[in-house]
């Protein structure tokens, strides 16, 4: 009998996931074509991955129809990888949008947003942003 796969990322990967690196979000198309895979910025916190996407993108429409997704974070130069599978859920409260945008900007651009919260939220709403939260059902990870 196969051992069940873990549902949490091992703590030894917390620093790796805090680094500014892309994740590859993969979503089934459901029409016989290959899965849709796109690079995304992410925040890993409290055992969940949070990603900002827009309602106007294909990945949003695909996830709405079939919320089962995979996220791959890889560092080939140091042989570190985290692969998570789970069910995505969307939210779009003002607080979540602003908080995630601030954290993503700080992580990936090295500085917090330059605009005030009202202006930042106005821009996020104009872009039709939502927060995708992925709590892993399965995790595969390795490092050297």
Legacy VTK file of the C-alpha trace (Angstrom):
# vtk DataFile Version 3.0
C-alpha trace
ASCII
DATASET POLYDATA
POINTS 144 float
0.000 0.000 0.000
1.376 3.421 -0.970
2.014 5.953 1.746
-0.267 8.984 1.666
1.340 12.105 0.272
1.928 14.969 2.705
-0.508 17.883 2.658
1.878 20.458 4.120
5.130 21.905 2.859
8.035 20.863 5.118
9.290 23.760 7.252
12.772 23.393 5.723
11.327 25.035 2.561
9.976 28.186 4.248
13.039 30.292 3.404
13.059 28.949 -0.175
9.407 29.931 -0.641
10.061 33.383 0.846
12.571 34.121 -1.936
11.474 36.116 -4.984
10.939 33.337 -7.493
8.194 32.465 -9.932
5.768 29.653 -9.438
4.218 27.922 -12.422
0.463 27.621 -11.978
-1.029 24.785 -14.026
-4.724 24.403 -14.752
-6.540 21.708 -16.745
-8.278 22.944 -19.870
-10.712 20.040 -19.986
-10.929 20.031 -23.773
-8.232 17.507 -24.635
-5.567 20.182 -25.068
-2.469 20.350 -22.847
-2.834 22.024 -19.429
-2.571 25.801 -19.259
0.618 26.790 -17.373
1.635 30.351 -16.476
4.297 31.939 -14.269
2.928 33.689 -11.191
4.170 35.566 -8.177
3.062 34.066 -4.876
3.121 34.495 -1.122
3.355 31.411 1.065
1.915 31.945 4.524
0.256 29.762 7.148
0.402 26.687 4.902
-1.346 28.332 1.930
-0.211 29.984 -1.290
-1.785 33.281 -2.315
-1.608 34.577 -5.869
-3.048 37.704 -7.480
-4.688 37.122 -10.861
-7.203 38.994 -12.990
-10.688 37.966 -13.997
-9.831 38.790 -17.620
-7.245 35.994 -18.013
-7.774 32.511 -19.341
-6.469 30.932 -16.133
-9.244 32.601 -14.129
-11.957 31.251 -16.420
-10.410 27.771 -16.422
-10.103 27.720 -12.620
-13.707 28.867 -12.242
-14.797 25.798 -14.227
-12.314 23.351 -12.705
-10.605 24.662 -9.519
-8.119 21.782 -9.204
-4.645 23.277 -9.823
-0.936 22.565 -9.443
1.783 25.018 -8.487
5.463 24.266 -9.117
8.285 26.287 -7.541
11.704 25.157 -8.730
15.347 26.146 -8.328
17.384 24.007 -10.719
20.663 25.635 -9.681
20.335 24.350 -6.106
18.091 21.335 -6.764
15.148 22.551 -4.705
11.548 22.014 -5.738
8.105 22.258 -4.211
5.066 20.967 -6.097
1.624 21.450 -4.589
-1.787 20.301 -5.783
-5.085 21.465 -4.425
-8.332 23.289 -4.965
-8.147 27.015 -5.664
-10.631 29.441 -4.213
-11.094 33.109 -5.060
-11.740 36.107 -2.841
-11.701 39.818 -3.480
-12.218 41.755 -0.287
-10.563 45.155 -0.184
-8.341 44.130 2.724
-7.123 40.927 1.040
-6.392 42.642 -2.274
-4.410 45.479 -0.704
-2.534 43.243 1.732
-1.479 40.761 -0.950
-0.482 43.474 -3.423
1.707 45.068 -0.759
3.371 41.798 0.140
3.965 40.833 -3.504
5.503 44.230 -4.310
7.771 44.024 -1.292
8.847 40.443 -2.061
9.382 40.812 -5.812
10.286 44.492 -6.217
12.074 44.994 -2.927
9.860 47.858 -1.809
6.276 48.402 -0.660
3.756 50.023 -3.022
4.377 53.707 -3.643
0.696 54.707 -3.680
-1.654 54.996 -0.716
-4.138 52.181 -0.022
-7.060 53.966 -1.715
-5.108 54.512 -4.919
-3.678 50.978 -4.801
-7.152 49.475 -4.368
-8.537 51.591 -7.202
-5.846 50.174 -9.512
-6.431 46.600 -8.358
-10.178 46.947 -8.955
-9.572 48.500 -12.398
-7.398 45.477 -13.294
-10.198 43.183 -11.995
-7.790 41.492 -9.550
-8.760 38.647 -7.252
-6.825 36.668 -4.673
-6.395 32.982 -5.461
-5.740 30.898 -2.349
-4.351 27.401 -2.713
-4.261 25.175 0.353
-2.369 22.032 -0.639
-4.059 18.651 -0.757
-0.773 17.032 -1.838
2.839 18.199 -1.586
5.990 16.835 -3.202
9.304 18.478 -2.316
12.977 17.772 -2.525
16.328 19.448 -2.021
19.957 18.522 -2.056
LINES 1 145
144 0 1 2 3 4 5 6 7 8 9 10 11 12 13 14 15 16 17 18 19 20 21 22 23 24 25 26 27 28 29 30 31 32 33 34 35 36 37 38 39 40 41 42 43 44 45 46 47 48 49 50 51 52 53 54 55 56 57 58 59 60 61 62 63 64 65 66 67 68 69 70 71 72 73 74 75 76 77 78 79 80 81 82 83 84 85 86 87 88 89 90 91 92 93 94 95 96 97 98 99 100 101 102 103 104 105 106 107 108 109 110 111 112 113 114 115 116 117 118 119 120 121 122 123 124 125 126 127 128 129 130 131 132 133 134 135 136 137 138 139 140 141 142 143
